[in-house]
Amino acid sequence: MNTKEKDLQYIMHTYGRYDVALKSGKGAVAYDENGKRYIDVSSGIGVNSLGYCDEGWINAVTKQAGTIQHMSNYFYSAQASDLAEKLCKLTGLAKVCFGNSGAEANECAIKIARKYSFDKYGAGRNEIITLQNSFHGRTVTTLSATGQEVFHNYFFPFTEGFQYVEADNIEALKSAVGEKTCAVMLEVVQGEGGVNILDKSYVQSVAKLCYEKDILLIIDEVQTGAGRTGKLFAHEHYGVKPDLMTAAKGLGGGLPIGVCLCGEKLKDVMSPSTHGTTFGANPVVCAGANYVLDTIANETFLNAVEEKGRYLEEKLLSLDGVKGVRRLGLMVGIEIDGDAHDTAVKCVENGLLIITAKDVLRMLPPLTITTDELDEAVCILEKTLKEN
């Protein structure tokens, strides 16, 4: 049996896969098992922030794998403590809790928010408000936190204590806040919800409301973090500072990581036994993340991300069939004539690995992609749109 046949026989059908079996990659270029070449503007849904097989990242990960590949969290790890120090100093937040995914990071943030409120106000103040069209993960709790009705099915009973309000509507949020509200959780750019970029004044109003009422502001940076939007973290565009921030995906550069950072007033909320993870803070994963941060956390690199984003947007808007572009840095949603999913399938057939979000084409290219590779991607998209 070939790869596809084995997959269909032995792997649960939880993904509608494109008809491609990838074998290798370098930078923004991937090859399938037949040797066909692709430009990849999906980067593993924003995970391969430095592209495929960056030499420095490989060296950092390989060196650590040959030193000590795993240890229990009952012991101290230099790679984890170094990464935590960098994250705190770069964000101005106080402490880090490690996990293995964005969903785990969001679960951690939810637990911290509820425990903070319980410790200070007692039982019952535990509701979290999220936004319609949000996406926070696929565990039972993070599905419940997700403000999309389509996800609230099959897996009953869902975790209680969430309500959803319209994005960019501060009056709706004010009306929803009550005595039981302990936190507001949002993405400043809703990735899975359609690359919806929240209004700056709205986000600032949310932060002000939360501060006034001692409601915690949780910002989910799972997809928007690690340089994706031209800032190290997307909330920097908005001039706000969260009480809790989560990150994952591009931070690890290709290995599974999730982090939940908290501000000063929350740094002592969690104590031994209140949370835990076997694989979180894995030293090999942290070595990769340390290399990613060392590479991207500088003004020159981040400015280049924004420059490439602007270049890409200009090219896309010149295409027939493109109705609009939603973009922050290299996080891009493309509004097109026709069905986005069908177009994405045809793009893949033509050599462009691209994904969708709701009714838009979505590009999350490696942050290291070149303008020549962006030109090639746009040319393939143009060809595909003309074929439709």
N, C-alpha and C positions, 0 to 999 in steps of 0.2 A: 504493500500500500504506500501511496505517496503521502506527503504531509497533510494535504487537504482531506484525504480519505481517512487517515488516522484521527484527525481532529474531529471530523463528523461522527466517527464511531465512538470515540473515547472521551471527548470533552463536552461538558454540558453546554447546551446551545443558549448561552446567555448573551451572545453578541451576534449581530447580523454582519458577518465579515465581508469585506471586499474580497474579490477573487484573486488574491495575491498572497504568495508565501515568501516573505522577505528572508534573505540569507545574510546580507552584509551591508555595511554602510560606512561612509566617511563624510563628515561635515553634514551638509544638507542633501547629500546624494545617497540613495539606497539602491540595492540590486536585489532582484528576486532570484528564485532558484533556477530560473532559466537564463539568467544573466541580463535580463532587461533592466534598464536604468530608469530611475525615477528622481524627480526633484521632490523633496519631502518638506511641505509647509505645514505639517501637523505636529512633527517632533514628538510623537508618542503622546498626543494631547498635552503639549506644552512641557513635557518632562525632559527631553534631550536639549536642555537650554544651550549647551555648547556644541550641539550637533552629535552625530554619531562618532564615537571612538576618538575623542579629543586626546592627543598624546599626553598632555599634562595630567588630565583626569585619569587616564589609564595607569600612568605611573604612580599616582597617589594611591589609587585603589589597590593596585597590584602589590605595592610595597607594604601596605597595611595588611593585605590578605596573607602575606608571607611572614608577618610579624605576630599578630594574634587576630584571628578572624571573628571571634565572638567572646564575650564574657558576660556573666550575670551582672545585673544592675545592683547587686550587693557590693560590687567593687567599683573603684574609681577608674575612669577611662580618660586618658589625656585627649584623645580625639574628640570625645563628647564635650569635655569641659572647655577645650579650645573653641569649638563651634558655638557653644552657649555664650562664651565671652564675646565672640565676634557679633553674634546676633543681638545681644543686649546693648553693646556699645554702638552698633550701627543704627538701632531703632530707638534707643533711649528707654527701652522697657527693662524690667528688673530681673526676671527669671524665666527659664525655659523648661518645658516638659516635653520629652521626646516620645514619638510614636512611629508608626510605619506608613501612615497614609493621611490624606486630607480628612477623611471621615473620622479617623481616630483623633486627629488634632481637634476637630470640631466637637467630638464627644467630650474631650477633655475640657474644652472651653465651657461647654454646657454644664459640666459637673462643677467646675470652679465657680461659675456664676451662681448656681443654685446653692452651693455650700456657703459662699460669701453671704448671701442673703439670709440663709438659715442661721448662720452664726450670729449675724447682727440683728435680724428682725424676728427670728423664730420661724416656725413652720407656716407654710401657706403662701409665702411670697416667692413663687417659683416659676411664674409664667415668662416665656420668652417670645418676643414679637419678631417675626421675620417678614421679608417682603415677598409679594407675589412675583412669580417667575424666578425666585431664587433656587439655588441648588447647593446643598451642603453635605451630600454623601448618600450612601446606599445601605447603611445599617438601619435597623428599625427606628432608632432615635433620630438619626440625621435625615432619614426620609421624612419623618414627622416634622422636622424643622424646615424641610424644603417646601417652599410656597408654590407648589404645582400640584393641582388636584390629581393629575394623571398618575402620580407616584403613590397616591394614598389608596391603594387597593391591594387585595390578596392577603396581605401579611398582618391581618388584624390579630390582636389589638395593637394599635400604634401607641407609642409613648405619648402620654398626655402633657399638656402644659405649653402648647404653642398656638399662636394665632398669627394671621397673615394680613398685611395691609398693603395698599397700593404704593408702589415706589414713587418717589418724587412728589408725594402728597403729604405734607407735614401735618395738615389738619386731620387726616385719617389716622396718622400715628398718635397725635395728641388725644384723639377720641378713644383710641384703643388702650392707651396707658391707664392702668388702674392700680389699686392697692396691692394686687398680686404680681405686678410686673417687676421682674428682677433684671431683665436685660433686653437689649435690642441687638439683633444679629443681622448683618448685611454684607453683601459684596459690593464694592464701589463700581465694579463692572460685572454684570451678571453674565458669566461666560456661557454656561449651558442654557441659560434663559434667552439667548439670542444676541449676545454681545451688546447688552444694554448698558450705556454709560450713565451713571447717576449724575444728577445736577449738583454742582458744587455747593450752591447755597442750601440745598436740601440736606446734604450730608452734614454741613456745618450746623444747621438747625437741629438735626438729630443729635449731634454731639452735645450741643448746648442744653437741650432738653434732658438728655441722660445725666449730664453733670449736675443740673439743678435738682434732680429728683433722686440722686444716688442710684440711678439705673446704669448697669454696666453696658458699655458699648463694645460689642464683639465684631471685629472686622475679619471676614473670611478672605484671606489672600492666597488660598490654595492654588488658584489659577493665575491670579494677577501679580503674585509676588516674584521675588528673585529676578528682578530686572525686566520682566515681561512688558511693562508699560512705559519704559524709559525712566522710571524711578526705581530705586531698589525695592520699595513696596508702594503699591498704587495709592494708598491713603495719603501719601506725601503730596500728591497733586491737589488734595483737598484741604490741606492745612489743619488736619485734625490728628489727634493721638488716641488710639483705642485703649481701653482698659485690658482687652484681650485681643490677641491677633493670632491667626493660624496660618501656616504655610506648609507646602509640600511640593509635589510635582517637580518644577524646575530647580528647586533647591538642591536636590540630590544628584542632578545631572544624568540620571538614568537608573539609580538605585532607589528602593522604596524608603521614603522618609516622611515624617509628619512632625511638625513642631507647633506647640502652643506657647506663646509668650504672654506674660502678664505684667501689668504695671506695678508700681511700688505698693499700692494699698492692698494688692492681692498676693504679694509674694509669700506670705506665710499661711495662706488659706488651706493649702493641701499639706498633709502630714503623712508619715509612713502608713501604708495600708489603705489610704483613701484612693489611690490610683496606682497602676502598675502596667508593665509591659515586659514580655520576654525579649523581644527583638529590638525594641526602641533603643536608640543610642548605640546601635551596633557600630563598632569601631571602623569597619570597612566602609559602611554607608557614610559615617561622619567624615571619614577621610575624603571621600568624594565631594561631600557638601562643603568641607573646608576649602577644597580647591576651587569649587564653583564660586564661593563667596570671595575668595582672594582674587579671582579673575574679574568678576562683574562689579564689585562694590567700589567703583571709582567713576568719577565724573566723565572721563573720556569714553569709557565703554558705554555708559548709560546714554550719553549724548548721541553716540553712534546708533544705538537702538532707535532713538526717536528720529534721527535723520533717515534711517532706512525705512522706518514706518511712514514718514511723510512721502518719501520717494515712491514707496509701494502704493500708497493711497492715490497719488497723482496718476500713476500708471493705470491703476484699476478704474479710476473715474473716466479715463479716456476710452474705455472699451464700450462698444455697442452691447446692450443687454445688461449692463451694470447700472442699476437705478440709484444706488447710494452705497456709501462705505461708513461703517461705524468703527472707529479706531482710537486706540490709546497705545502709543508705542508700537510694538509688534503684536498686539492683540487686535485682530481684525475680523469684522463681520461684513460680508458682501451681500447686499440686496440685489437680486437678479430677477429678470423675467424668467418664468418657468420654475420648475420644481428643483429645490436645492439638492435633495438627496439624489435624484436621477442625474443631475449635472455632476455631482461629486463622483458617482460611479463611472461616468464617462470620462471625467478628468483622470481618474486612476487608470483607465484603459489607455489613455493618451500619454501617461507617464508623469502625472502630477498627483502626489499623495495629499489629499485635502479632506477635511471633515466638515460637518455641518453643526449648526446649533439652531434648533427650531426651524425657521424658514429661511435662514441665511447660510451661505457658505462661510466657513470659518478657517482662518489662517492663524496658526501659532508657530511660525517658523523658528528654527534655531536662532538664537540671538546673534550668532556668528555668521549668519548667512551673508553672502556677498551680493552686491547689486547685480552682477552678471547672473547669479542664480535667481534672483528676484525677477529679472527680465525674462529668463527662461520660463519661470513659473507663470508669469503673466501671458506670455506667448501661448503656452499650452491652454490656459484658461480661455484666452481669446479664440483659439481654434475650436475648443469644445463648445463655447457659446454659439459660434457660427454654425456648428453642426446641428444644434438643437432646432 
